[in-house]
Amino acid sequence: MGTGASMTTSYYGPMRATDADRENVHAALQTAYADGRLTWDEFDTRSSKLVVAKTYDELSVLTRDLRKPVPYQPSAYPIAV
């Protein structure tokens, strides 16, 4: 049983996930697809697995290789043109 990155702040592993947890993972997958981090096939495959996921372990596998997007922060220094 791994301790992969889950959508929660604590590790719940084999505990049952909620509908809200599945919705959060789906939103993360949608964002990753929109950002180009997932192909359509990868998004479709993970979304299919998401529908039947029951535990936090099953959810964490779907996003383990996706980092959270880095927020854009403009430079504090003006760029010379």
N, C-alpha and C positions, 0 to 999 in steps of 0.2 A: 504494500500500500504506500504510494508515493505522497509527498506533500506538495504537489504541483500548485502553481498559482491559481487560486480560485477567485471568484468574483466577491468573495467575502473577506473580511479582515482577519478571521480566525480559520483554522483548519477544522472542518466538520466531517471530512472524509465520507464514511459510509452513511451518514445521516441523510434522511430524505430532504430533497430540495423543494422549495415552494414554486408556485407559478411565477411569482415576482422574480425569483432567482433565474428561472428560465428566460423570462422576458429581458432581464439585464444581460444575460449571455447572448441572446438573439440581437440585442442592440449593439453589443460589442462586435459580433460577427458582421452585422450590416455596415458598421463603421469601417471595419477592416476591409470589406469588399469595396466600399466606396473609395477608400484611400488607395486601393490597388494592392493591398497586402495579401488578399486572397483572390484566386481566380473564381470564375463562376462555378466551376466544378467543385472546388474546395468549399465554397460557401454553401452550395447545395448539399454536399455530403455531410458537412457539419450540422446544417440546419435539420436534415433528416434524423441525425443522431440526437439532436437536441429535443426533438418532439418526444422521443421515447426515454430520455434520461430521467432517472429517478433520484439519484444521489448526487451529492456535491463532488464526489470523485468522478462521476460520469460527466459532470459539467466542466470540471477543471481541465479535463483532457482536451476539450474543444477549443480552449483559449490559451493553452499552455505556451504555445510558441508565438503568441501575439503580445507585443508590448503595448502599453497605453500610449496613445499619440503624444508626442512632445509638443506642448503648447508653444505657439510662436511668440517670441519676445523680441521686439525690435531692439536694435543696438542702442545703447545709451549714447553713442557717439554718432554725430551726423556723418553721412558718407559724402566724401568730396566728389563733386561731379566735374 
